[in-house]
Structures are given as C-alpha cells and as structure tokens.
Amino acid sequence: MILRTNLYKKIVKLLKLDKPLVIFDIESTGLNLHSDKIVELAYIKIWPNSKTKKDDMLINPEMKIGKEAISIHGIRNRYIKDKPPFRDKAQEIWEVFNDSYYSGFNIMNFDLPLLRREFVRCGMDFEYTSKQIIDTRELFLKMVPRTLSATYEYYCDKDFKQWHTALIDTEVSAEILVKQLEKYEECRDWEFINKIHATEESEFSEGTRKFYWLRGEAYFAFSKYRDRSLKEVAREDPNFLEWMLAADFSKENKSIVEKALHDSVNKRFLVGKNILKK
C-alpha cells in the first residue's frame, strides 16, 4: 500500500538514492540491548525509483514486556501472545533491511543494534556501517538539540501530542527527514551525513562479511568453504567451526557458528535415536 507518495519522492530526489532507504522504528520489552527484544517493528522502504513498501508488525518476544516499556508504547503482553516470534519473521525482515540505507530517530544507538542482536539469536548476520545510517536524532542534535516531539514541532510546525506507536513514529521520522533535507542543503551530502554518524570503528567492525544468507540458510563468504553452507560444513568438518569459535572472530559471527554446530549435533542425535528405535 503506497501512501504519502510525494513525501517519499522528495526523499529520493533530495538524497539521490542509489539503493533503498528503510525508515523504521522499533518498540521493545525494555531498553537493555543485551537482553530485551522487539515487540513491534514498523518500516517504510523507499527504492531509488520511488517505489514504496510499508508494514507494521507485532512480534512475540517470548518474554515479559517491562512495565516501563508498556507505559511508553502501550503494547501489553496479551496483545502479542499469539503473534509470531522474531525467528519466524527473520528471513522476511532480513530481505527488507539487507543492503539498504537506514533512517529513523535514534536508530544508531538503539534500533539498529537491537535488530542486529535479534538476527544473531536466529543465527543470521545483519551487517551495516555508519555510512548507511541517516539518524534524524543525530542530524537534529547537530543542528538543534531536542526530543522527538520537539523535533517534529520544530521542523514541521505541528503539535505531536498523540499516542506513540511504531508506525506513527516512523511516519513522523519521514516527515522530519524531508524537512531536514529541505532546510539544510549540507544534509543532502553523504560525506557530511557520514561525518555526523561516524563513531568508534569497533562498533561497526563487523563490516567484513563472513557469511551471507540464501533461502534463510547461512553460507560462507570466505575461507576454503566459501559458498558452502554452514550446515554442510558442520556435518563434514565440525573441527573447522570449532576452530572459528577459538579464533579471534566477533561474538556475532561466533553465535552463528555455535548455532550451526548445535543444530548439527541435535540432528545427529535424533537420527541416531531413530536408528536405535528401528
């Protein structure tokens, strides 16, 4: 469903997009990046040809939502108990977000790291660098430090008093981005944008891709097993994966390897069990 078409066309024109831009917002069980999970994800994906796709999905975090979080976004545990967990939506979400630019309010410090951790829990790798980020909060803090509602009122000259939901916040972020691009010519310059979003390289050290996904399955993008699936290597040469766990790879990459080994061990156990039964 395509809405607010002119707004999105302005973004394409002002940024001179060479690949899709995903404007998104996440609501979560809390603010702990290590333990909290996503309960709602809304996005607007804009392609360089101005084609647009949007969605708003509720996700079962398989854990209790914190009271403070509920007081902010209003999503109660009973609302999401019958919704699919992230792992069931992971491939769909990965295909939306992969190889794009990302925009939203405070996505650099919260939404993107939280999304990456959700993928890691599923054994999937979601990589990005600061050069792919257009955080409307960071742009605004560079120009006029304010909150989201104040940012909206400042740039769009409108009150933002309604209940916050992920989709409303996403649409508000899109409006703010257009106003910022119109107001500050330098914000249309990717070099300027990258300087604003530049951070310690360690936060984005996973830019070197070790795996890629095909039909939801992880494949090697390096080593002698390049273009072979982790599942296959775990079965034929588990020692190689064990070596990766002991070597100097990132926690995210090791989590993906651990899942492949774990799944392989479980499969061998089930096969052996069935043979014994026969």
C-alpha positions as CSV (number, residue, x, y, z in Angstrom):
1,M,0.0,0.0,0.0
2,I,1.6,3.3,-1.1
3,L,0.8,6.4,0.9
4,R,2.3,9.9,1.2
5,T,3.9,9.3,-2.2
6,N,5.0,12.9,-2.7
7,L,6.9,12.9,0.6
8,Y,8.8,9.8,-0.3
9,K,9.6,11.0,-3.8
10,K,11.1,14.1,-2.2
11,I,13.4,11.9,-0.1
12,V,14.6,10.1,-3.2
13,K,15.2,13.4,-5.0
14,L,17.0,15.2,-2.1
15,L,19.2,12.2,-1.2
16,K,19.9,11.0,-4.7
17,L,19.4,7.4,-3.5
18,D,21.5,4.7,-5.2
19,K,19.9,1.9,-3.1
20,P,16.8,1.5,-1.0
21,L,16.2,3.5,2.2
22,V,14.4,1.9,5.1
23,I,12.9,4.3,7.6
24,F,11.9,2.3,10.6
25,D,11.0,2.3,14.3
26,I,11.1,-0.4,17.0
27,E,9.2,-0.9,20.2
28,S,10.7,-3.3,22.7
29,T,10.4,-5.1,26.0
30,G,12.8,-2.6,27.5
31,L,16.0,-0.6,26.9
32,N,18.6,-3.3,27.6
33,L,20.3,-4.0,24.2
34,H,21.7,-7.3,25.5
35,S,18.5,-8.9,26.9
36,D,15.4,-7.0,25.7
37,K,13.6,-7.9,22.5
38,I,11.5,-6.4,19.8
39,V,7.7,-6.4,20.2
40,E,6.8,-4.1,17.2
41,L,8.6,-3.2,14.1
42,A,7.3,-0.7,11.5
43,Y,9.1,0.4,8.4
44,I,8.8,2.3,5.2
45,K,11.1,1.1,2.4
46,I,11.7,3.5,-0.4
47,W,13.5,2.4,-3.6
48,P,15.5,4.8,-5.8
49,N,12.7,4.6,-8.4
50,S,10.3,5.9,-5.7
51,K,8.6,2.5,-5.3
52,T,7.4,2.3,-1.7
53,K,6.5,-0.5,0.7
54,K,5.4,-0.2,4.4
55,D,4.5,-2.6,7.1
56,D,3.8,-2.7,10.8
57,M,4.2,-6.0,12.6
58,L,3.7,-7.1,16.2
59,I,6.2,-9.8,17.4
60,N,6.1,-12.2,20.3
61,P,9.3,-11.6,22.3
62,E,8.8,-14.8,24.2
63,M,9.4,-12.8,27.4
64,K,7.5,-10.4,29.6
65,I,7.3,-6.8,28.5
66,G,8.6,-4.4,31.2
67,K,6.1,-2.1,32.9
68,E,8.1,1.0,32.0
69,A,8.1,-0.1,28.3
70,I,4.3,-0.7,28.4
71,S,3.8,2.8,29.8
72,I,5.6,4.2,26.7
73,H,4.2,2.2,23.8
74,G,1.1,0.7,25.3
75,I,1.7,-2.8,24.0
76,R,0.6,-5.3,26.6
77,N,1.7,-8.9,26.9
78,R,-1.8,-10.2,25.9
79,Y,-1.6,-8.3,22.7
80,I,1.4,-10.3,21.4
81,K,1.0,-13.7,22.9
82,D,-0.4,-15.1,19.6
83,K,1.9,-13.2,17.3
84,P,4.9,-14.9,15.6
85,P,8.3,-14.8,17.3
86,F,11.1,-13.0,15.6
87,R,12.7,-16.2,14.2
88,D,9.6,-16.8,12.2
89,K,9.8,-13.4,10.6
90,A,13.6,-13.1,10.4
91,Q,14.0,-14.0,6.7
92,E,11.2,-11.6,5.7
93,I,12.7,-8.8,7.8
94,W,16.2,-9.5,6.6
95,E,15.2,-9.3,2.9
96,V,13.6,-5.9,3.7
97,F,16.6,-4.5,5.5
98,N,19.5,-6.1,3.7
99,D,21.9,-3.8,1.7
100,S,20.0,-0.5,2.3
101,Y,20.3,2.8,4.0
102,Y,18.6,3.2,7.4
103,S,16.8,6.1,8.8
104,G,14.7,6.8,11.9
105,F,15.0,8.5,15.3
106,N,17.9,7.3,17.5
107,I,18.3,4.2,15.4
108,M,22.1,4.3,15.6
109,N,22.2,3.9,19.3
110,F,19.2,1.6,19.9
111,D,17.1,0.3,17.0
112,L,19.8,-1.0,14.7
113,P,21.9,-2.7,17.5
114,L,18.7,-4.3,18.9
115,L,17.7,-5.5,15.4
116,R,21.2,-7.0,14.9
117,R,21.0,-8.9,18.1
118,E,17.6,-10.4,17.2
119,F,19.2,-11.7,13.9
120,V,22.2,-13.1,15.8
121,R,19.8,-15.0,18.1
122,C,18.4,-16.7,15.0
123,G,21.9,-17.5,13.7
124,M,21.7,-14.8,11.0
125,D,24.1,-12.0,10.3
126,F,22.8,-8.4,9.8
127,E,25.7,-6.1,8.9
128,Y,25.8,-2.4,8.4
129,T,28.2,0.5,8.8
130,S,27.8,4.1,9.9
131,K,27.9,5.1,6.2
132,Q,24.4,3.5,5.8
133,I,22.8,5.5,8.6
134,I,20.8,8.7,8.5
135,D,19.7,9.1,12.1
136,T,17.2,12.1,12.3
137,R,18.1,12.5,16.0
138,E,21.8,12.8,15.2
139,L,21.1,15.3,12.5
140,F,18.9,17.3,14.8
141,L,21.4,17.2,17.7
142,K,24.0,18.6,15.3
143,M,21.7,21.5,14.4
144,V,19.2,22.0,17.4
145,P,19.3,19.5,20.3
146,R,15.7,18.4,21.2
147,T,13.4,15.4,21.8
148,L,11.4,13.6,19.1
149,S,8.2,15.6,19.7
150,A,10.1,18.9,19.9
151,T,12.0,17.9,16.7
152,Y,8.6,17.3,14.9
153,E,7.2,20.6,16.2
154,Y,10.4,22.5,15.3
155,Y,10.7,21.3,11.7
156,C,7.1,20.5,10.8
157,D,5.4,23.3,12.8
158,K,2.8,20.7,14.2
159,D,2.0,19.5,17.7
160,F,2.9,15.9,18.4
161,K,0.5,15.0,21.2
162,Q,-1.0,11.7,20.1
163,W,-0.1,8.3,21.5
164,H,3.2,7.0,20.3
165,T,3.2,3.8,18.2
166,A,6.0,2.5,16.0
167,L,4.1,3.3,12.8
168,I,3.3,6.9,13.9
169,D,6.9,7.5,15.0
170,T,8.1,6.1,11.6
171,E,5.8,8.4,9.7
172,V,6.8,11.3,11.9
173,S,10.5,10.5,11.2
174,A,9.9,10.5,7.5
175,E,8.3,14.0,7.7
176,I,11.2,15.2,9.9
177,L,13.8,13.8,7.4
178,V,12.2,15.7,4.5
179,K,12.2,19.0,6.4
180,Q,15.8,18.5,7.4
181,L,16.8,17.7,3.8
182,E,15.0,20.8,2.6
183,K,16.3,23.1,5.4
184,Y,19.9,22.0,5.4
185,E,21.5,21.6,2.0
186,E,24.6,20.0,3.6
187,C,22.4,17.2,4.9
188,R,22.0,16.0,1.3
189,D,25.7,15.4,1.1
190,W,26.6,11.9,2.0
191,E,30.1,12.9,3.1
192,F,28.5,15.3,5.7
193,I,26.0,12.7,6.8
194,N,28.8,10.1,7.3
195,K,30.8,12.5,9.4
196,I,27.8,13.1,11.7
197,H,27.2,9.4,12.1
198,A,30.8,8.5,12.4
199,T,31.6,6.6,15.7
200,E,34.2,4.3,17.1
201,E,35.1,1.8,14.3
202,S,34.8,-1.1,16.9
203,E,31.1,-0.6,16.9
204,F,30.9,-1.4,13.2
205,S,33.9,-3.8,13.0
206,E,31.6,-6.4,11.6
207,G,31.6,-4.7,8.2
208,T,33.7,-7.5,6.8
209,R,31.2,-10.0,5.8
210,K,31.9,-13.6,6.8
211,F,28.5,-15.1,5.9
212,Y,25.6,-14.5,3.6
213,W,22.1,-15.9,3.5
214,L,20.3,-17.8,0.8
215,R,16.8,-19.0,1.4
216,G,17.2,-18.5,5.1
217,E,20.4,-20.6,5.3
218,A,23.9,-19.2,6.2
219,Y,26.8,-19.7,3.7
220,F,30.5,-18.9,4.0
221,A,31.7,-15.8,2.2
222,F,35.3,-16.5,2.9
223,S,37.8,-19.4,3.5
224,K,38.2,-22.7,1.7
225,Y,34.5,-23.3,2.3
226,R,33.4,-20.2,0.5
227,D,29.8,-20.6,-1.0
228,R,29.2,-23.7,1.1
229,S,26.5,-23.7,3.8
230,L,27.4,-23.8,7.5
231,K,25.0,-26.7,7.9
232,E,27.1,-28.7,5.4
233,V,30.4,-27.8,6.9
234,A,29.1,-28.6,10.4
235,R,28.3,-32.0,9.2
236,E,31.5,-32.7,7.2
237,D,34.1,-30.7,9.1
238,P,32.9,-29.6,12.5
239,N,36.6,-29.1,13.5
240,F,36.7,-26.0,11.2
241,L,33.8,-24.5,13.1
242,E,35.3,-25.3,16.4
243,W,38.5,-23.5,15.2
244,M,36.4,-20.4,14.4
245,L,35.0,-20.5,18.0
246,A,38.5,-20.5,19.4
247,A,39.9,-17.9,17.0
248,D,39.6,-14.1,17.0
249,F,36.1,-13.7,15.4
250,S,33.3,-11.4,16.6
251,K,30.7,-12.5,19.1
252,E,28.1,-12.2,16.4
253,N,30.0,-14.5,14.0
254,K,30.6,-17.0,16.8
255,S,26.9,-17.1,17.7
256,I,26.1,-18.0,14.1
257,V,28.8,-20.8,14.1
258,E,27.6,-22.1,17.5
259,K,24.0,-22.4,16.2
260,A,25.2,-24.4,13.2
261,L,27.2,-26.7,15.4
262,H,24.3,-27.1,17.9
263,D,21.8,-27.8,15.1
264,S,24.2,-30.4,13.6
265,V,24.7,-32.2,16.9
266,N,20.9,-32.3,17.6
267,K,20.3,-33.7,14.1
268,R,22.8,-36.5,14.6
269,F,21.3,-37.3,18.0
270,L,17.8,-37.5,16.5
271,V,19.0,-39.6,13.6
272,G,20.8,-42.0,16.0
273,K,17.8,-42.2,18.2
274,N,15.6,-43.2,15.3
275,I,18.1,-45.8,14.1
276,L,18.1,-47.4,17.6
277,K,14.3,-47.5,17.7
278,K,14.3,-49.5,14.4
